Amino acid sequence: MTHIKIRVLVAESFDLVRIGLRSLFENHAAISLVAETNRIEDLFYLTAQHKPDVILVDLQLSNGNYADHIAKLLDICPHSKVLAFSQHDSEDNYLQTYRSGVVGVISKHHSCKLLLKAIYAIHAGQVWFDRHITQLTRQAQLGRNTLAKRQTELTMSQQPKLSDSERRIAYLACKGLSAKEISVQFFITERTVRNQLSVIYRKIGVKKQIELCLKAPHYNYFK
C-alpha cells in the first residue's frame, strides 16, 4: 500500500525560519514539501501550480492584507487548507485571520512538534486554534449575534404599531384572503374588515393588498 504524504507549500518571510521548516519536512515520513517562497506574488503562482494540501502562510508576507490574500488562495485552490503562521499574538490579527477563511492559526513561538500536529489536524478536516484564539473567536461570534439582535430590536421598534386585530387581518390578507373571506373568519362585517385594512395600509405605508404582501417579510408576515 502506497503511503500518501501531506503536500505542504510554505510561504515564509524569514530565511532562517524557512530553512528550519525545510529541514523539518525534508525526508519526513508523512509530509512532502512541494515548494517554498518568501514572496506573496510567488505564492499565488505556486498554489496554482502545485495545488497543495496545506499552505503554511506567514502573515507578515501580506503587509496587513492577509484576509484578501487568503481569500485569493482559496479561490485559486479551494481544496487547500490554509494554516496561518503568526509571530505576534494580536487579538485583532487572530480575529481577522479567523474571518478570512483559514482553518488554523499557530504561533511561531510554538514547538515543531506542535506545528506538525496542527498540519495533521487541518489535513484531517479539523480546525486548529489554541485555547486563547478559540475564546476570541467565540467572543467574535457572540458579538455578531449581539449586534444582529440589537439591529432586529431596532427594526422592530421602528415598525408601525398594529393592534392584535389589525395584525391578524394583515396576516390573512397576506395569505391572499379577500375582505369577505376575512370577515367570515372573524365573524365581523366585510365593511369593518375594509376599514381596518385601510388603517393597516396607512400605518405600513402601502395602498394595495399586493403591496402589503410584498412588505410582509419585513414584519415577519405579521405573525
C-alpha positions as CSV (number, residue, x, y, z in Angstrom):
1,M,0.0,0.0,0.0
2,T,1.4,3.4,-1.0
3,H,1.7,5.9,1.8
4,I,0.3,9.3,0.6
5,K,2.1,12.2,2.1
6,I,0.6,15.6,3.0
7,R,1.7,18.0,0.4
8,V,2.7,21.3,2.0
9,L,3.5,24.7,0.5
10,V,5.5,27.1,2.7
11,A,5.4,30.9,2.4
12,E,7.7,32.4,5.0
13,S,9.3,35.8,5.1
14,F,12.4,34.9,7.2
15,D,15.2,32.9,5.6
16,L,16.2,31.2,8.8
17,V,12.7,30.1,9.6
18,R,12.2,28.8,6.0
19,I,15.4,26.9,6.2
20,G,14.3,25.4,9.5
21,L,10.9,24.3,8.0
22,R,12.7,22.8,5.0
23,S,14.9,20.8,7.4
24,L,11.8,19.7,9.4
25,F,9.9,18.5,6.3
26,E,12.9,17.0,4.5
27,N,12.6,13.2,4.3
28,H,9.6,13.4,6.7
29,A,7.5,10.2,6.7
30,A,4.1,11.9,6.4
31,I,4.8,15.4,4.9
32,S,6.2,16.4,1.5
33,L,7.4,20.0,0.9
34,V,6.3,20.8,-2.6
35,A,7.5,24.4,-2.8
36,E,8.6,27.4,-0.7
37,T,8.7,31.1,-1.2
38,N,9.3,34.4,0.6
39,R,7.1,36.5,-1.8
40,I,3.3,36.7,-1.7
41,E,3.2,37.1,-5.5
42,D,5.0,33.8,-6.0
43,L,2.7,32.1,-3.5
44,F,-0.3,32.5,-5.8
45,Y,1.6,31.1,-8.8
46,L,2.9,28.1,-6.7
47,T,-0.5,27.4,-5.3
48,A,-2.0,27.2,-8.8
49,Q,0.9,25.1,-10.0
50,H,1.2,22.5,-7.1
51,K,-2.4,22.6,-5.6
52,P,-1.0,21.7,-2.2
53,D,-3.0,20.0,0.6
54,V,-1.8,22.5,3.2
55,I,-0.5,26.1,2.7
56,L,1.6,27.4,5.7
57,V,1.5,31.2,5.3
58,D,3.5,33.7,7.3
59,L,1.0,36.6,7.9
60,Q,3.9,39.1,7.7
61,L,4.2,38.4,4.0
62,S,0.9,40.2,3.3
63,N,1.7,43.6,4.9
64,G,-1.7,43.7,6.5
65,N,-3.7,42.4,3.5
66,Y,-3.7,38.8,4.6
67,A,-7.5,38.5,4.6
68,D,-7.6,39.4,0.9
69,H,-4.6,37.2,0.1
70,I,-6.0,34.2,1.9
71,A,-9.3,34.6,0.1
72,K,-7.4,34.7,-3.2
73,L,-5.5,31.5,-2.3
74,L,-8.8,29.7,-1.6
75,D,-10.2,30.9,-4.9
76,I,-7.1,29.5,-6.7
77,C,-7.3,26.2,-4.9
78,P,-10.4,25.6,-2.9
79,H,-9.3,22.2,-1.5
80,S,-6.2,23.6,0.1
81,K,-6.2,24.1,3.9
82,V,-4.6,27.3,5.0
83,L,-2.6,27.4,8.2
84,A,-1.6,30.9,9.3
85,F,1.9,31.3,10.8
86,S,1.9,34.2,13.2
87,Q,4.7,35.9,15.1
88,H,2.6,38.3,17.1
89,D,-0.2,37.2,19.5
90,S,-2.6,40.0,18.5
91,E,-6.3,39.7,19.1
92,D,-7.1,41.7,16.1
93,N,-4.9,39.6,13.9
94,Y,-6.4,36.4,15.2
95,L,-9.9,37.5,14.6
96,Q,-9.3,38.9,11.1
97,T,-7.5,35.7,10.2
98,Y,-10.3,33.6,11.6
99,R,-12.8,35.5,9.4
100,S,-10.7,35.3,6.3
101,G,-11.2,31.5,5.9
102,V,-8.1,29.9,7.5
103,V,-8.7,26.6,9.3
104,G,-5.9,27.1,11.7
105,V,-3.5,29.6,13.3
106,I,-0.3,28.7,15.1
107,S,2.4,30.9,16.6
108,K,6.0,30.8,15.5
109,H,6.9,30.5,19.2
110,H,5.4,27.1,19.4
111,S,7.4,23.9,19.0
112,C,8.0,22.0,15.8
113,K,6.1,19.1,17.3
114,L,3.0,21.3,17.8
115,L,3.3,22.6,14.3
116,L,3.3,19.1,12.9
117,K,0.2,18.3,15.0
118,A,-1.5,21.3,13.6
119,I,-0.7,20.2,10.0
120,Y,-2.0,16.7,10.7
121,A,-5.2,18.1,12.2
122,I,-6.2,20.5,9.5
123,H,-5.4,18.0,6.8
124,A,-7.8,15.6,8.5
125,G,-10.5,18.2,8.3
126,Q,-10.2,19.6,11.8
127,V,-9.5,23.2,12.9
128,W,-6.5,24.3,14.8
129,F,-6.8,27.2,17.2
130,D,-5.3,27.3,20.6
131,R,-7.5,28.0,23.7
132,H,-6.8,31.7,23.6
133,I,-7.8,32.0,19.9
134,T,-10.9,29.8,20.5
135,Q,-12.1,32.2,23.2
136,L,-11.5,35.2,20.9
137,T,-13.5,33.6,18.0
138,R,-16.3,32.7,20.4
139,Q,-16.3,36.3,21.6
140,A,-16.4,37.5,18.0
141,Q,-19.4,35.2,17.2
142,L,-21.1,36.4,20.4
143,G,-20.5,40.0,19.3
144,R,-22.0,39.4,15.9
145,N,-25.0,37.7,17.5
146,T,-25.5,40.6,19.9
147,L,-25.2,43.1,17.0
148,A,-27.8,41.2,15.0
149,K,-30.1,41.1,18.0
150,R,-29.8,44.8,18.5
151,Q,-30.4,45.5,14.8
152,T,-33.6,43.3,15.0
153,E,-34.8,45.1,18.1
154,L,-34.2,48.5,16.5
155,T,-36.0,47.4,13.4
156,M,-38.9,46.2,15.5
157,S,-39.0,49.4,17.5
158,Q,-39.2,51.4,14.2
159,Q,-42.1,49.3,12.8
160,P,-45.6,50.7,12.8
161,K,-47.7,49.6,15.8
162,L,-50.5,47.3,14.8
163,S,-53.2,46.2,17.2
164,D,-53.7,42.4,17.6
165,S,-56.8,42.5,15.4
166,E,-55.0,44.5,12.8
167,R,-52.1,42.1,12.8
168,R,-54.5,39.1,12.4
169,I,-56.2,40.8,9.5
170,A,-52.9,41.7,7.9
171,Y,-51.8,38.1,8.3
172,L,-54.8,36.7,6.5
173,A,-54.6,39.4,3.8
174,C,-51.0,38.4,3.1
175,K,-52.2,34.8,2.7
176,G,-54.4,36.1,-0.2
177,L,-57.8,36.1,1.5
178,S,-60.3,38.7,0.4
179,A,-62.0,41.1,2.8
180,K,-65.2,39.0,2.6
181,E,-63.3,35.8,3.4
182,I,-61.5,37.5,6.3
183,S,-64.9,38.8,7.6
184,V,-66.2,35.2,7.7
185,Q,-63.1,34.1,9.7
186,F,-63.6,36.7,12.4
187,F,-67.4,36.9,12.4
188,I,-67.4,40.6,11.5
189,T,-68.8,42.6,8.6
190,E,-66.9,43.0,5.4
191,R,-67.1,46.8,5.8
192,T,-65.3,46.5,9.2
193,V,-62.5,44.5,7.5
194,R,-62.1,47.0,4.8
195,N,-61.9,49.8,7.3
196,Q,-59.3,48.0,9.3
197,L,-57.3,47.3,6.1
198,S,-57.3,51.0,5.2
199,V,-55.8,51.7,8.7
200,I,-53.3,48.9,8.2
201,Y,-52.3,50.2,4.7
202,R,-51.8,53.7,6.1
203,K,-49.6,52.5,9.0
204,I,-47.5,50.3,6.8
205,G,-47.3,52.9,4.0
206,V,-48.9,51.0,1.2
207,K,-52.0,51.4,-0.9
208,K,-53.0,47.9,-2.1
209,Q,-53.1,44.3,-0.8
210,I,-50.3,43.2,-3.1
211,E,-48.1,45.9,-1.7
212,L,-48.9,44.7,1.8
213,C,-47.9,41.2,0.8
214,L,-44.5,42.5,-0.6
215,K,-43.8,44.2,2.7
216,A,-44.9,41.2,4.8
217,P,-41.4,39.7,5.2
218,H,-40.2,42.9,7.0
219,Y,-42.9,42.3,9.6
220,N,-42.3,38.5,9.9
221,Y,-45.5,38.1,7.9
222,F,-47.5,39.8,10.7
223,K,-47.4,36.6,12.8
